[in-house]
Amino acid sequence: VKYGVMSTSRLADDLRNWSTLYVSGRMHKPIQVLLPDEKMHRAQACNLHSALSAALILQPSRMNERALFKSICGLSYGGDVRLRLVENRKVADIVDAQLALLRAIYADPM
């Protein structure tokens, strides 16, 4: 379990503009929201749409669902050296374990 505390204005900015991609990147993957908020829901919808758009740009014209979700989940790990050195299956493991949830959260943006 991972959790974090930050101001809603900083969170909304990161979700809409990827100002740090720290939290927004984590939120490309399935999450559990403890206190639902309509403003944050709209910002998260924007984040998911942006993640899908970015992943589609990075994919070849023909791709499968798993490759698309790996691209989405891998966006926030692009500069993480650990991914290349130690945890090279991390993104694939996330997709394999969360495939049904990924389908659910990306159903609207698709």
C-alpha positions as CSV (number, residue, x, y, z in Angstrom):
1,V,0.0,0.0,0.0
2,K,1.3,3.4,-0.9
3,Y,-0.3,6.7,0.2
4,G,0.5,10.3,0.0
5,V,-0.7,13.7,1.2
6,M,-0.6,16.9,-0.8
7,S,-2.7,19.9,-1.5
8,T,-5.6,19.4,-3.9
9,S,-4.4,22.3,-6.0
10,R,-0.9,20.7,-6.5
11,L,-2.6,17.3,-7.2
12,A,-5.0,18.9,-9.7
13,D,-2.1,20.6,-11.4
14,D,-0.1,17.5,-11.7
15,L,-3.0,15.5,-13.0
16,R,-3.9,18.1,-15.6
17,N,-0.5,19.3,-16.7
18,W,1.9,16.5,-15.6
19,S,3.9,19.2,-13.8
20,T,5.9,16.5,-12.0
21,L,4.4,13.2,-13.2
22,Y,5.2,12.0,-9.7
23,V,1.6,11.5,-8.5
24,S,-0.1,11.7,-11.9
25,G,2.2,8.8,-13.1
26,R,1.2,6.7,-10.2
27,M,-2.4,7.5,-10.9
28,H,-2.1,6.1,-14.5
29,K,-2.5,2.7,-12.7
30,P,-5.5,1.5,-10.6
31,I,-5.8,3.4,-7.3
32,Q,-8.2,3.5,-4.4
33,V,-9.6,7.0,-3.6
34,L,-10.5,7.4,0.0
35,L,-12.4,10.7,-0.2
36,P,-14.1,11.2,-3.6
37,D,-14.2,14.7,-4.9
38,E,-15.7,15.8,-8.2
39,K,-12.9,18.3,-9.1
40,M,-10.3,15.6,-8.5
41,H,-12.4,13.1,-10.5
42,R,-12.4,15.4,-13.5
43,A,-8.6,16.0,-13.1
44,Q,-8.0,12.3,-12.9
45,A,-10.2,11.7,-16.0
46,C,-7.9,14.3,-17.8
47,N,-4.8,12.4,-16.6
48,L,-6.1,9.1,-17.9
49,H,-7.0,10.6,-21.2
50,S,-3.5,12.1,-21.5
51,A,-1.8,8.9,-20.5
52,L,-3.8,7.0,-23.2
53,S,-3.0,9.6,-25.8
54,A,0.7,9.6,-25.0
55,A,0.8,5.8,-25.0
56,L,-0.9,5.6,-28.4
57,I,1.6,8.1,-29.8
58,L,4.5,5.8,-28.6
59,Q,3.0,2.6,-30.0
60,P,3.3,1.3,-33.6
61,S,0.1,1.4,-35.7
62,R,-0.6,-2.2,-34.8
63,M,-0.5,-3.2,-31.2
64,N,-2.3,-5.4,-28.7
65,E,-4.0,-4.5,-25.5
66,R,-1.2,-5.6,-23.2
67,A,1.4,-3.5,-25.1
68,L,-0.8,-0.5,-24.8
69,F,-1.2,-0.9,-21.1
70,K,2.5,-1.6,-20.7
71,S,3.1,1.7,-22.4
72,I,0.7,3.6,-20.2
73,C,2.0,2.0,-17.0
74,G,5.6,2.6,-18.1
75,L,5.2,6.4,-18.7
76,S,6.1,7.3,-15.2
77,Y,9.1,5.0,-15.1
78,G,10.8,6.5,-18.2
79,G,13.6,8.1,-16.3
80,D,13.9,5.5,-13.6
81,V,17.3,3.9,-13.8
82,R,16.2,1.1,-11.4
83,L,13.8,-0.1,-14.1
84,R,16.7,-0.9,-16.4
85,L,19.1,-2.2,-13.8
86,V,17.0,-4.2,-11.3
87,E,13.3,-4.1,-11.8
88,N,13.0,-4.7,-15.5
89,R,9.8,-6.7,-15.2
90,K,8.0,-4.2,-13.0
91,V,5.8,-2.7,-15.6
92,A,4.9,-6.1,-17.1
93,D,4.1,-7.4,-13.6
94,I,1.8,-4.4,-12.9
95,V,-0.1,-4.9,-16.2
96,D,-0.4,-8.7,-15.6
97,A,-1.7,-8.3,-12.1
98,Q,-4.0,-5.3,-12.8
99,L,-5.3,-6.1,-16.3
100,A,-9.0,-6.2,-15.4
101,L,-8.7,-2.9,-13.4
102,L,-6.8,-1.2,-16.2
103,R,-9.5,-2.2,-18.7
104,A,-12.1,-0.7,-16.3
105,I,-10.3,2.6,-15.7
106,Y,-9.4,3.2,-19.4
107,A,-12.9,2.1,-20.7
108,D,-14.2,5.7,-20.8
109,P,-11.1,7.3,-22.4
110,M,-11.0,4.6,-25.0
